[in-house]
């Protein structure tokens, strides 16, 4: 069993996604962030369908830190309603899971 989670965040650009990742890693809310540029998002917002370029930020952290991470993303993000989705990790390579644990804030 692990308390590792993956958090997905879309951003308007790869630069903005990297800025978010850097802040969250520096603050030890995430062990790492992967920026995937070149995303195309088609979505409904305020009654209209939009087709926009975006970047996807994939964060790795621990479940007890999710609320603090979510709050920080919302505070730093330029979108009115940013995507912040938590995906629980059922298992993984133990040394990698231990690295995540060692790379984020100690739990209270």
Secondary structure, 3 states (H helix, E strand, C coil): CCCEEEEEEEECCHHHHHHHHHHHHHCCCCCEEEEEEEEEEEEEECCEEEEEEEEEEEEEEEHHHHHHHHHHHHHHCCCCCCCCEEEECCCCCHHHHHHHHHHCCCCC
